[in-house]
Every structure is written in C-alpha cells, then in structure tokens.
Amino acid sequence: MATTRLLVVGGYSEEERWRVPRLPRAGEPAYAETFERRPGGKAFHQATAAAHAGTGTGLIAAIGDDIIDPAGLPPLVDARWQVVPGVRTGRTGIFEDTRGETLAVLSAGANDHLSAAFVAAQGELFDEASVLLASAETNIDTVAAALEFAGAKRLLRILDPGPLPAGLSVREFASTDVLLLGLHEFAQACGRFLSIEITAQAVTGMDDTTINALARRLCAGTVVVSLDKSCLVSHGADRHDDHADVYRVPACGHGDAFKGTLAARLTLPGSFRDALAAACERSV
C-alpha cells in the first residue's frame, strides 16, 4: 500500500441511479431508460478521484451490517470501515434527465453513526497524511472531532460541508483551513451564519469584493466559491503560495472529482492556484 498523503473522512452510500427522459413532476410517475446500482457517497467518490490523481489516500467511513460490499476502490485507497450493527448502509437515489439535470435524495443510515473514537483509532493514517478532506455527509460531531484531531497533527484541513446539514455550526468552519462551497451552499451559509438572506442568483451578480467580504466573515482560512463559470478564491492569513488575496479562476469546479483532485494536488508542492486549475480540468 502506498504512503497515505491524503485522508478522507465522510459518507458512504449505495447509489441507485435512474436515467429518465425528463424529471418527473409532483405526483407523476416516470419510466426510466436505464437503472444502475453502484457504490458511492461523497467520501467514496472523493477518495477515488484522489487515487486516480496518483495520491495514496486513506478513507474512513461507516457502513451497516446489511451485507453491503463497498467494492470498486482503486488500489491506492486504504479504506477503514466502521461496521455499525443493526443499522443499514446509507442510500442515495439519483434521477437524471437527458440534459444532465438531477434530483437526489439521501438516506444517511450508518453514516449518522460514524464515531469519533473509530476515527481517532486510525491514528497512523493521520500520522502519514499531510491533508484531511472531510465532508459533512456523516455524523457532524465526528466531522468536528476529525478536524480538531487533524489540526493537532498539523494537517491542512479541507471541509466540504454541502449539502449543509442541520447540525453544521461555526465550530466546523472555525477548524477549517480550506472551505469549499458551491453557489447554493454559499448563499445558504450566509443566511444561516451571517443572517444575510441572499439567493444563489444574487451571488452570481456580485462583484469579487462583495463575495470576498462575505467569505472573510464565514471562515478565517481560504474559501473557494464555485460559481456558474468560475471559481472565486478568498484567502485568509495563508495564501498557500498564491500572489493575491482574492482572485477568480476562469473555470468551474464542481462535484466530488473536483474536490478529491484538489485535495490530492494540495499534498504536493506548488501554489493553490495551480492545484485549483488542475482540479477544475479534472472535473470537466
């Protein structure tokens, strides 16, 4: 097994995907053109993307005892599964139309039971890694503990908080070095934590100075806001070898492939801007 340079903590789920001619309206059944079931969840996809980028990756997640086989991980991933007795594995239902528009429904299952004690027991992974990527698609108290544990080990801490769970609070943002927010998540975070009610559409019309001012209030570290056609980077005290405090990359970074690749690139020497550009290319 390759040395673990990146550690991913988050959610695992079995994905069920339906492809339909168009997304159904309320109360209207729709016939699916195709159906497939496969392993998934944020942490699974992010660890897979990081491994495909050539990075030795540790994965910590929870599954149930319902005879689910989380197969399909690349050889560069060292997976540590907490098996939760009497609880089913998480599930995600995804409906996608021919234009690429999707509807998704998540059922947490065992993800709600990932324990801080189990994460802490994987101490050798924290000792080897230089970067932690945590997603909030699991027990939020355990996410907070993982961020604090990684901070004590001096890892670079990246948080993917979307979709924002009810238990998410400023404690997670305060323990984060790099915060990754999509357009809708940025608007929701401003409403929840800054009491500034804005829409995603309003964010797209904001200038860099305004978005930067809001980002600086959300997190003391670096904030990456993925907009429609670009990514805005707002640095805190640490620029991560960039020359500017705030700038845009004229490429869009979305999804778990983007986040896993960015985290993988940040385990290597080089500027944050270069790592972000490479991750945006990977997510296309």
C-alpha positions as CSV (number, residue, x, y, z in Angstrom):
1,M,0.0,0.0,0.0
2,A,1.3,3.4,-0.9
3,T,2.0,6.0,1.8
4,T,-1.1,7.9,2.7
5,R,-0.7,11.5,1.8
6,L,-4.4,12.4,1.9
7,L,-7.0,11.3,4.4
8,V,-10.7,11.4,3.5
9,V,-13.4,11.3,6.2
10,G,-17.1,11.3,5.3
11,G,-20.1,9.5,4.0
12,Y,-20.5,6.2,2.1
13,S,-23.8,5.2,0.4
14,E,-25.1,2.8,-2.1
15,E,-26.2,4.8,-5.1
16,E,-29.3,3.9,-7.2
17,R,-29.3,5.9,-10.4
18,W,-32.3,6.3,-12.8
19,R,-31.9,8.0,-16.2
20,V,-35.2,9.4,-17.4
21,P,-36.3,11.4,-20.5
22,R,-37.2,14.3,-18.2
23,L,-37.5,14.7,-14.4
24,P,-41.0,13.8,-13.1
25,R,-43.4,16.4,-11.9
26,A,-45.0,16.0,-8.5
27,G,-47.4,13.1,-8.5
28,E,-46.4,12.0,-12.0
29,P,-44.7,8.6,-12.5
30,A,-41.8,8.4,-15.0
31,Y,-40.3,5.5,-16.8
32,A,-36.6,5.1,-16.5
33,E,-34.5,4.4,-19.6
34,T,-31.7,2.9,-17.5
35,F,-31.0,1.9,-13.9
36,E,-27.8,1.0,-12.1
37,R,-26.7,0.4,-8.5
38,R,-23.2,1.2,-7.5
39,P,-21.0,2.3,-4.5
40,G,-21.0,6.0,-3.8
41,G,-21.2,8.8,-1.4
42,K,-19.0,11.9,-1.1
43,A,-16.1,10.3,0.7
44,F,-16.1,7.3,-1.7
45,H,-16.1,9.4,-4.8
46,Q,-13.5,11.9,-3.4
47,A,-11.1,9.2,-2.4
48,T,-11.5,7.5,-5.8
49,A,-10.7,10.8,-7.5
50,A,-7.7,11.4,-5.4
51,A,-6.3,7.9,-6.1
52,H,-6.9,8.4,-9.8
53,A,-4.7,11.6,-9.4
54,G,-1.9,9.3,-8.2
55,T,-2.2,10.1,-4.4
56,G,-2.1,7.5,-1.7
57,T,-5.4,8.0,0.2
58,G,-6.9,6.8,3.4
59,L,-10.7,6.6,3.6
60,I,-12.7,6.5,6.9
61,A,-16.4,5.9,6.7
62,A,-19.3,3.8,8.2
63,I,-21.4,1.1,6.7
64,G,-24.2,-1.1,8.1
65,D,-24.3,-4.8,8.6
66,D,-26.7,-5.4,5.7
67,I,-24.2,-7.3,3.6
68,I,-23.2,-4.3,1.5
69,D,-19.8,-4.7,-0.2
70,P,-18.2,-1.3,-0.8
71,A,-16.2,-2.6,-3.7
72,G,-14.7,-0.6,-6.6
73,L,-12.0,1.5,-4.8
74,P,-8.6,1.9,-6.6
75,P,-5.6,0.1,-5.1
76,L,-4.2,3.5,-3.8
77,V,-7.0,3.7,-1.3
78,D,-6.6,2.3,2.2
79,A,-10.3,2.1,3.4
80,R,-11.2,1.7,7.1
81,W,-14.9,0.8,7.5
82,Q,-16.7,1.1,10.8
83,V,-19.4,-1.6,10.6
84,V,-22.5,-0.5,12.6
85,P,-24.5,-3.4,13.9
86,G,-28.3,-3.3,13.4
87,V,-28.1,-0.3,11.0
88,R,-28.4,-0.3,7.2
89,T,-25.8,1.3,4.9
90,G,-26.6,4.8,3.6
91,R,-28.6,5.1,0.4
92,T,-28.7,7.7,-2.3
93,G,-31.4,7.9,-5.1
94,I,-30.4,9.9,-8.1
95,F,-32.7,10.8,-11.0
96,E,-31.0,12.3,-14.1
97,D,-32.6,13.6,-17.3
98,T,-31.1,13.8,-20.8
99,R,-29.9,17.4,-20.2
100,G,-27.9,16.4,-17.1
101,E,-30.4,17.9,-14.6
102,T,-30.6,15.8,-11.5
103,L,-32.7,15.2,-8.4
104,A,-31.1,13.4,-5.4
105,V,-32.4,12.0,-2.2
106,L,-30.1,10.9,0.6
107,S,-30.8,8.5,3.5
108,A,-27.9,8.6,6.0
109,G,-28.2,5.2,7.6
110,A,-24.8,4.2,9.1
111,N,-23.3,7.5,8.2
112,D,-25.0,9.0,11.2
113,H,-23.2,6.6,13.4
114,L,-19.6,7.1,12.4
115,S,-17.9,7.6,15.7
116,A,-15.1,9.9,16.7
117,A,-13.5,7.0,18.6
118,F,-13.3,5.0,15.4
119,V,-11.7,7.9,13.5
120,A,-9.2,8.5,16.3
121,A,-8.3,4.8,16.3
122,Q,-6.9,5.2,12.7
123,G,-4.1,7.4,14.1
124,E,-1.5,6.0,11.8
125,L,-3.3,7.4,8.8
126,F,-3.3,10.9,10.4
127,D,0.4,10.5,11.1
128,E,1.2,9.7,7.5
129,A,-1.1,12.2,5.8
130,S,-0.5,15.9,5.2
131,V,-4.1,16.8,4.2
132,L,-7.5,16.0,5.5
133,L,-10.6,16.2,3.4
134,A,-13.8,16.0,5.5
135,S,-17.4,16.0,4.2
136,A,-20.5,16.7,6.2
137,E,-22.4,13.7,4.8
138,T,-21.8,11.9,8.0
139,N,-22.1,12.4,11.8
140,I,-21.3,16.1,12.2
141,D,-19.9,15.7,15.7
142,T,-17.4,13.2,14.3
143,V,-16.5,15.6,11.5
144,A,-15.8,18.3,14.1
145,A,-13.6,15.8,16.0
146,A,-11.7,14.8,12.9
147,L,-11.0,18.4,12.0
148,E,-9.7,19.1,15.5
149,F,-7.6,15.9,15.5
150,A,-6.1,16.8,12.2
151,G,-5.3,20.3,13.5
152,A,-3.4,18.8,16.4
153,K,-1.4,16.7,13.8
154,R,-0.8,19.9,11.7
155,L,-2.6,18.6,8.6
156,L,-4.1,21.0,6.1
157,R,-7.9,20.7,6.8
158,I,-10.3,20.9,3.9
159,L,-14.1,20.9,4.6
160,D,-16.8,20.1,2.1
161,P,-20.0,21.0,4.1
162,G,-22.6,20.5,1.4
163,P,-25.5,19.9,1.4
164,L,-25.4,21.9,4.7
165,P,-26.8,19.5,7.4
166,A,-28.9,20.8,10.3
167,G,-26.1,20.2,12.8
168,L,-23.4,22.2,11.0
169,S,-22.2,25.1,13.0
170,V,-19.5,27.7,13.1
171,R,-17.2,25.3,15.1
172,E,-16.5,23.3,11.9
173,F,-15.8,26.5,9.8
174,A,-13.5,27.7,12.6
175,S,-11.5,24.5,12.4
176,T,-11.1,24.6,8.7
177,D,-8.1,25.8,6.6
178,V,-9.9,25.5,3.2
179,L,-13.7,25.7,2.9
180,L,-15.3,24.5,-0.3
181,L,-18.7,26.0,-1.1
182,G,-21.0,25.7,-4.1
183,L,-23.1,28.6,-5.2
184,H,-26.2,27.5,-3.3
185,E,-24.2,26.5,-0.3
186,F,-22.5,29.9,-0.1
187,A,-25.9,31.6,-0.2
188,Q,-27.3,29.2,2.5
189,A,-24.2,29.7,4.7
190,C,-24.6,33.5,4.5
191,G,-28.2,33.1,5.6
192,R,-27.5,30.7,8.4
193,F,-24.3,32.1,9.9
194,L,-24.3,35.7,8.9
195,S,-28.1,36.4,8.9
196,I,-27.7,37.8,5.4
197,E,-30.5,36.3,3.3
198,I,-29.4,36.1,-0.4
199,T,-30.2,33.9,-3.3
200,A,-27.8,31.9,-5.4
201,Q,-28.9,34.1,-8.4
202,A,-27.9,37.2,-6.4
203,V,-24.5,35.8,-5.7
204,T,-23.8,35.4,-9.4
205,G,-24.3,39.1,-9.8
206,M,-22.0,40.1,-7.0
207,D,-18.5,41.5,-7.7
208,D,-15.4,39.9,-6.2
209,T,-15.1,42.4,-3.4
210,T,-18.5,41.7,-2.1
211,I,-18.1,37.9,-2.2
212,N,-14.7,38.2,-0.6
213,A,-16.1,40.3,2.3
214,L,-18.8,37.6,3.0
215,A,-16.3,34.8,2.7
216,R,-14.0,36.5,5.2
217,R,-16.8,36.5,7.7
218,L,-17.6,32.8,7.2
219,C,-14.1,31.3,7.6
220,A,-10.7,32.6,8.7
221,G,-9.0,30.2,6.2
222,T,-9.3,30.0,2.4
223,V,-12.8,29.9,0.9
224,V,-13.4,28.6,-2.6
225,V,-16.8,29.5,-4.0
226,S,-17.7,27.6,-7.1
227,L,-19.8,29.9,-9.3
228,D,-21.5,29.2,-12.6
229,K,-18.5,29.5,-14.9
230,S,-15.6,30.3,-12.5
231,C,-14.2,29.7,-9.0
232,L,-13.5,32.6,-6.7
233,V,-10.7,32.1,-4.2
234,S,-10.7,34.2,-1.0
235,H,-7.5,33.7,1.1
236,G,-7.2,34.4,4.8
237,A,-3.8,34.8,6.5
238,D,-2.3,31.9,4.5
239,R,-2.2,32.4,0.7
240,H,-0.8,28.9,0.1
241,D,1.9,30.4,-2.2
242,D,-0.6,32.5,-4.2
243,H,0.3,36.1,-5.1
244,A,-3.2,37.6,-4.5
245,D,-5.6,37.5,-1.5
246,V,-8.6,37.2,-3.8
247,Y,-9.0,36.1,-7.4
248,R,-11.0,34.1,-9.9
249,V,-10.0,31.1,-11.9
250,P,-11.9,31.1,-15.2
251,A,-13.0,27.5,-14.9
252,C,-15.8,25.9,-12.9
253,G,-15.0,23.4,-10.2
254,H,-17.9,21.2,-9.1
255,G,-18.5,17.7,-7.7
256,D,-16.5,15.2,-5.8
257,A,-14.0,14.6,-8.6
258,F,-13.1,18.3,-8.3
259,K,-12.8,18.2,-4.5
260,G,-10.9,14.9,-4.4
261,T,-8.4,16.1,-7.1
262,L,-7.9,19.5,-5.4
263,A,-7.2,17.8,-2.1
264,A,-4.7,15.4,-3.8
265,R,-2.9,18.2,-5.5
266,L,-2.6,20.1,-2.3
267,T,-0.5,17.3,-0.9
268,L,2.2,18.3,-3.4
269,P,4.4,21.4,-3.6
270,G,3.1,24.3,-5.6
271,S,0.6,27.1,-5.4
272,F,-3.0,26.9,-4.5
273,R,-4.0,28.4,-7.9
274,D,-2.2,25.7,-9.8
275,A,-3.8,23.0,-7.7
276,L,-7.2,24.6,-8.2
277,A,-6.8,24.9,-12.0
278,A,-5.8,21.2,-12.3
279,A,-8.8,20.2,-10.2
280,C,-11.1,22.2,-12.4
281,E,-9.8,20.5,-15.5
282,R,-10.4,17.1,-13.9
283,S,-14.0,17.9,-13.0
284,V,-15.0,18.8,-16.6
